[in-house]
């Protein structure tokens, strides 16, 4: 699948699945779509879900299965969010493509609208009529991340498939395949770190793998975290230790110094500390109060407030939790 001539390609594109059999997950969706293709009864499709879960790869693999290499250009129209897709394009390019029949090829044409949630409401409304009018010789496939941004009238005209985030078990074989093809030196904890950071996004796994492999000789947990600027587990353990056992001034100084030295964002620290909180044996009432405080701090950080003040708030929340534990015992 990889080619020596494609050495300069990003691995995400170099190892993009070309056929339905190469896709690593969503077997139920794939078997349904295969059946549609075999029986020549493909409906209009709406594929939605988080990034990097195989939506675009699935429909492109379907197109390759339905049409020969020569026919692809004449039978498939692919438009992305980067293309202008206002009402003018729907009434112009899409309408003219959908309305013309092919003389030498039986079957239907395929219009793929990637990132369809970026289309304006006017364009989506104009598309309703085009989809209905030319169903006889054209099938539409809309791809988006957020289903709520697609108008209900379009949703009802399509068969919807949700692409859930991939599990580590599904991503691991593909990751190992790329590692083997590229001859990258990867440790087991490195693989785990890649899969943890990706959160079900296959594209993210390969992007982080490639950047880490280019920056370091070995892809291990530390190099992966360093490459993406994510806090190391040892750093988080230190921070939690300071929060639980040191006074306010000491903790503030230590965490601030660590943030500057390692270039860490408070938001990332907060996310990791939150995981530790669940494992600390606080009384239930104290734990609830602390988690609520962490949620408030995250919300305020997302609103663009000062990291210094929110760091103080984080330390204060732990100080209050410690005092409550002392009182309870």
C-alpha positions in Angstrom: 0.0 0.0 0.0 2.8 2.4 0.7 5.1 3.3 -2.2 8.7 4.3 -2.3 7.8 7.1 -4.6 5.5 8.6 -1.9 8.2 9.3 0.6 7.4 13.0 0.9 3.7 12.4 1.6 2.4 12.8 5.2 1.8 9.4 6.6 -1.9 10.2 7.0 -2.3 10.4 3.2 0.3 7.8 2.4 -1.5 5.1 4.5 -5.1 6.3 3.8 -7.2 3.1 3.2 -7.8 2.7 -0.6 -10.4 -0.1 -0.3 -13.2 -0.9 2.1 -11.4 -4.0 3.4 -8.5 -1.8 4.7 -10.7 0.2 7.0 -10.1 -0.6 10.6 -13.5 -0.1 12.3 -17.3 0.3 12.0 -17.8 -3.1 10.5 -21.6 -2.8 10.8 -21.6 0.4 8.8 -19.3 -1.1 6.2 -21.3 -4.3 5.7 -24.5 -2.2 5.2 -22.8 0.0 2.6 -21.2 -3.0 0.8 -24.7 -4.5 0.5 -26.1 -1.3 -0.9 -23.3 -1.3 -3.5 -23.7 -5.0 -4.4 -27.5 -4.6 -4.9 -26.9 -1.3 -6.7 -29.3 0.5 -4.3 -27.1 3.1 -2.7 -29.2 5.8 -1.0 -28.2 9.3 -0.3 -25.7 9.1 2.7 -25.0 11.3 5.6 -21.8 10.3 7.5 -21.2 12.1 10.7 -18.9 11.8 13.7 -15.6 13.2 15.2 -12.6 13.8 13.0 -10.2 11.0 12.1 -12.8 8.2 12.4 -12.8 7.2 8.7 -15.8 9.0 7.1 -14.0 10.4 4.1 -11.9 7.3 3.6 -15.1 5.2 3.6 -16.9 7.1 0.9 -13.7 7.4 -1.3 -13.1 3.6 -1.0 -16.8 3.1 -2.0 -16.2 5.3 -5.1 -13.2 3.3 -6.1 -15.2 0.1 -5.7 -18.1 1.4 -7.8 -16.1 3.1 -10.6 -13.0 2.2 -12.5 -10.0 4.6 -12.3 -10.9 6.2 -15.7 -14.5 6.8 -14.6 -13.7 8.4 -11.2 -13.2 11.9 -12.6 -16.4 11.9 -14.7 -18.6 10.1 -12.2 -17.6 11.6 -8.9 -17.7 15.3 -7.8 -15.9 15.9 -4.5 -16.2 19.3 -2.8 -14.5 20.2 0.5 -15.1 23.0 3.0 -12.1 24.8 1.4 -14.1 25.1 -1.9 -16.8 27.8 -2.1 -20.0 26.0 -1.3 -22.5 28.9 -1.1 -25.8 28.9 -2.9 -24.1 29.9 -6.2 -22.1 26.6 -6.3 -25.2 24.5 -5.4 -27.2 26.1 -8.3 -24.2 26.1 -10.6 -21.5 23.4 -10.4 -23.5 20.8 -8.3 -26.7 21.3 -10.3 -25.0 21.0 -13.7 -23.0 17.9 -12.6 -26.1 16.2 -11.2 -28.4 17.1 -14.1 -26.3 15.7 -16.9 -26.5 12.0 -17.7 -23.6 9.9 -18.8 -23.9 8.4 -22.3 -21.5 5.5 -22.1 -21.9 4.5 -18.4 -25.0 3.1 -16.8 -25.6 3.7 -13.1 -25.5 6.9 -11.0 -23.0 9.7 -10.4 -21.8 10.4 -6.9 -21.5 13.9 -5.3 -19.4 14.0 -2.1 -19.8 17.1 0.1 -17.1 16.9 2.7 -17.3 19.2 5.8 -21.0 19.7 4.9 -21.6 21.4 8.3 -19.7 24.4 6.9 -22.3 25.0 4.2 -24.6 28.0 4.7 -28.3 27.4 5.5 -29.3 28.9 2.1 -27.0 26.5 0.3 -28.4 23.6 2.3 -31.9 24.6 1.5 -31.1 24.9 -2.2 -29.5 21.4 -2.1 -32.8 19.9 -0.9 -34.5 20.4 -4.3 -31.4 19.3 -6.2 -31.2 16.0 -4.3 -34.9 15.3 -4.9 -34.9 16.2 -8.5 -31.9 14.3 -9.7 -32.1 11.1 -7.5 -32.6 9.1 -10.6 -29.0 9.5 -11.8 -27.1 11.1 -8.9 -26.4 10.1 -5.3 -25.3 12.6 -2.7 -23.0 11.8 0.3 -22.7 14.5 3.0 -19.9 14.3 5.5 -19.8 16.3 8.7 -18.6 16.5 12.3 -21.7 18.0 13.8 -25.1 16.6 12.8 -26.9 19.5 14.5 -25.5 21.9 11.8 -27.2 20.0 9.0 -30.8 21.2 8.5 -33.5 18.6 9.3 -34.8 18.6 5.8 -31.5 17.3 4.5 -31.1 14.8 7.3 -34.5 13.2 6.4 -33.4 12.7 2.8 -30.3 10.7 3.7 -29.5 7.5 5.4 -27.5 8.5 8.4 -24.4 6.6 9.8 -22.6 7.7 12.9 -18.8 7.1 13.0 -17.9 6.8 16.7 -14.3 7.4 17.9 -12.1 4.4 17.4 -11.1 2.2 20.3 -7.4 1.6 21.1 -7.9 -2.1 20.0 -9.1 -1.0 16.6 -6.3 1.6 16.1 -3.4 -0.6 17.3 -3.1 -2.9 14.2 -3.0 0.1 11.9 -0.5 1.9 14.0 1.8 -1.2 14.1 1.4 -1.6 10.3 2.7 2.0 9.7 5.5 1.5 12.3 6.6 -1.6 10.5 6.4 -0.1 7.0 8.3 3.0 8.1 10.8 1.2 10.3 10.2 3.4 13.3 11.6 2.4 16.7 8.6 2.4 19.0 8.3 1.2 22.6 5.1 -0.3 24.1 4.6 2.7 26.4 5.1 4.9 23.3 2.2 3.1 21.5 0.0 3.5 24.6 0.8 7.2 24.8 -0.1 7.7 21.2 -3.4 5.9 21.5 -4.2 7.8 24.8 -3.5 11.2 23.3 -5.5 10.5 20.1 -8.8 9.9 21.8 -10.1 7.8 19.0 -8.8 9.9 16.2 -6.7 7.7 13.8 -5.4 10.8 11.9 -4.0 12.2 15.2 -2.2 8.9 16.0 -0.3 9.0 12.7 0.4 12.7 12.8 1.9 12.5 16.3 3.8 9.3 15.4 5.3 11.0 12.3 6.4 14.2 14.1 7.8 12.3 17.1 9.7 9.9 14.8 11.2 12.8 12.9 12.2 14.6 16.1 13.6 11.7 18.2 15.4 8.4 17.5 12.9 6.4 19.6 9.2 6.9 20.0 8.5 6.3 23.7 6.1 7.8 26.3 8.4 10.7 27.2 9.2 11.7 23.6 5.6 11.5 22.5 4.5 13.8 25.4 7.4 16.2 24.8 6.6 16.4 21.1 3.0 17.5 21.6 3.8 19.6 24.7 1.7 17.4 26.9 2.6 17.1 30.7 4.6 14.0 31.5 3.1 11.6 34.1 6.0 12.2 36.4 5.3 16.0 36.2 1.6 15.5 37.0 2.5 13.2 39.9 4.8 16.0 41.3 2.1 18.6 40.9 -0.5 16.4 42.7 2.0 15.8 45.5 2.6 19.6 45.9 -1.2 20.3 45.8 -1.8 17.7 48.5 1.2 18.1 50.8 2.7 21.6 50.4 1.5 25.1 51.5 0.1 27.6 49.0 3.2 29.7 48.3 5.4 26.7 47.8 3.0 24.9 45.5 2.3 28.1 43.4 6.1 28.7 42.9 6.8 25.0 42.0 3.9 24.7 39.5 4.7 28.1 37.9 8.3 27.2 37.5 7.4 23.8 36.0 4.9 25.4 33.6 7.6 27.8 32.3 10.4 25.2 32.1 8.3 22.6 30.3 6.0 25.0 28.4 2.8 23.4 29.8 -0.7 24.8 29.5 -2.8 24.9 32.7 -5.7 23.3 30.8 -3.6 20.2 30.1 -2.4 20.1 33.7 -6.0 20.4 34.9 -7.2 17.5 32.7 -4.5 15.2 34.0 -4.9 16.3 37.7 -8.7 15.6 37.3 -7.9 11.9 36.5 -5.8 11.7 39.7 -8.6 13.2 41.8 -10.8 10.2 41.0 -8.1 7.9 42.4 -7.4 9.9 45.7 -9.3 8.5 48.6 -11.2 11.7 49.7 -14.5 11.6 51.5 -17.3 11.6 48.8 -18.5 15.1 49.8 -15.0 16.6 49.6 -14.4 14.9 46.2 -17.6 16.3 44.8 -16.8 19.8 45.9 -13.3 19.5 44.4 -14.5 18.2 41.1 -17.0 21.0 40.9 -14.2 23.5 41.5 -12.1 22.0 38.8 -15.0 22.2 36.3 -15.4 25.9 37.1 -11.7 26.5 36.6 -11.8 24.7 33.2 -14.8 26.8 32.2 -13.1 30.0 33.1 -9.9 29.0 31.3 -11.9 28.3 28.2 -13.4 31.8 28.5 -9.9 33.2 28.2 -9.2 34.3 31.8 -5.7 34.7 33.4 -3.8 31.4 33.9 -2.0 32.8 37.0 -5.3 33.6 38.7 -6.8 30.2 37.7 -3.7 28.4 39.0 -4.2 30.1 42.3 -7.8 29.0 42.3 -6.7 25.4 41.6 -4.3 25.4 44.5 -7.0 27.0 46.7 -9.5 24.3 45.8 -7.0 21.6 47.0 -6.2 23.6 50.2 -9.9 23.8 51.0 -10.3 20.0 50.3 -7.4 19.3 52.6 -8.9 21.4 55.4 -12.3 19.6 55.0 -10.6 16.2 55.2 -8.8 17.3 58.4 -12.1 18.5 59.9 -13.8 15.3 59.0 -11.2 13.1 60.7 
